[in-house]
Amino acid sequence: RRNLGTILVVLREEPGTLDLVNRDYLASMAQQIAVSFENARLYLMAIQDPATGFYFRAFFRHRLAEELDRTVHGGGKLALPRRSFENLEQIRSQNSHEADAILDRMSAIIKKICRDMYIVGRNAPGEFDILLSDADRRVGTALARSVIRELDGGKKSVDGEQSRFESG
């Protein structure tokens, strides 16, 4: 267990006069806060891939459905570029450390470019979707090209993988 925070209690009474009712109330409140923090931690474990920090497929699809509904009813725009490394599982079967390095590099680049502005989901071992609310195909394509440029470092492939981003 680690300390997640501190509660500062300021009393107007004289020091050392915290009565039993207030002490029990504060203990109960501290317990509720601890439970809330633990629930939040468990919730994140349920929706985020620990290897990348991106959302698991089920949660990503839930968010996508919400955004599609909002877009359809609100008349907005939506872009959904997808980055795919088709051979990641094959690489993993031959050299798991190399596959982990590719995944780490891909994740870091996508995080750097997307920051907290977009919703990123990991849908398969080497497949990532980026949900761009209020963005059109042009914006989605530009973001996809930025990711590819960073991943490729000016080359046509990354670690033997051909870069491919679908945008629609």
C-alpha positions, 0 to 999 in steps of 0.5 A: 500500500502506498500513500495516495494523499493527505487530508488536512483537518482544521479545527476551530476548537482547542488543540487536543479536543477532537471529540469521538464523533468528529474523529469517527466521522473523519475516519469514515470519510478517510475510509470512503476516500481510500475505497474511491481511490482503489475503485478508480485504480481497478477501473483503469486496470479494467479499461487500459492495456498495461503495456501501452496505456491505451484503451482495451478494445471493448472500452474503445468501442464503447467510447466510439459508439458514444462519439458516433452517436454524438456526431450523428445527432449533433452533426459533427465530424469524426475521424478514425485513423488505424495504425497496423503492424501486421507482423507483430505477432510473428516477430513476437513468436521469434523474439519477444524482446524485439516485439516489446521494443517495437510496441514500446516505441510505437506507443511512445510515438502515438502518445507523443503525437496524440497527447491527451487530445485523442482517444487511442485504443489497442484493438489487437497486438499490433493494431491501434485506432485513434478517435478524433472527435470534431475532426474530418478525414483531412485532420485524421490523415494528417495525424496518421502521416505524422505518426508514420513519419515519426515511426519511420524516421524518414524510412519506408519501414520500421523494424521490417514492418511496412507503415500503414495507416487506414483513415476513414 
